[in-house]
Amino acid sequence: QVQLVESGGGLVQPGGSLRLSCAASGSAFRVYSMAWYRQAPGKPREWVATITTTGSTTVNGSVRGRFTISRDNAKNTMYLQMISLKPDDTAVYYCKMFDPQNSWGQGTQVTVSS
C-alpha cells in the first residue's frame, strides 16, 4: 500500500548533471533501507545504490564517484545526485523500498545524449 513516486528525470547532454527524487507515502519511511535501480532497453534491471536507515551507503562500481545517494527522513524522500553523466547511464531509474512488500516506484526516464 506504500506509494513511491520518482521524479527529476529528463534529457541531458553527456557530462551534465541531474538529481532524481523518490517521494514515499507513509510514516514508516525512516525504518526501511532504500535503493535505486535502473534498466536500459533490452537489458536486465541493474542495482545502482543503496542507503540504510542509518544513512550508510553502497554504490555500484560502475557509477562510483559520479552518483551520490541520500535521504531526508523528515521529507520522506530519497535522492540520487548524478554528475558527469554518460550515454551508458541512459535508462529508466526505479526507486525501491525494503519494506515487507519490497515496494517499487513506476520509474523516471533519464536520457543522456548530445
C-alpha angles and dihedrals in degrees: 000000000000114000123215119191122188123203141165100069123133146118118315135167122246109278092028131122136236136176121213124200132201115197116198128200122223135044096264094078094107095057096059135072115236136205145188122226132177137201127199121200111283093006133101121259111275129207113238109175144337133210123193129215089264094050100257111148138205122189131194111252091235091068101025112133092022105056127055124191121204141158139211108205093188089061097037087234137130123199139201115200110198125191134172090027120200132201088250088064089068107120146106107279118215133197119219132191121200094221121134089277096046089229123210134197125226095253137240125241120241117188121184111192142132 
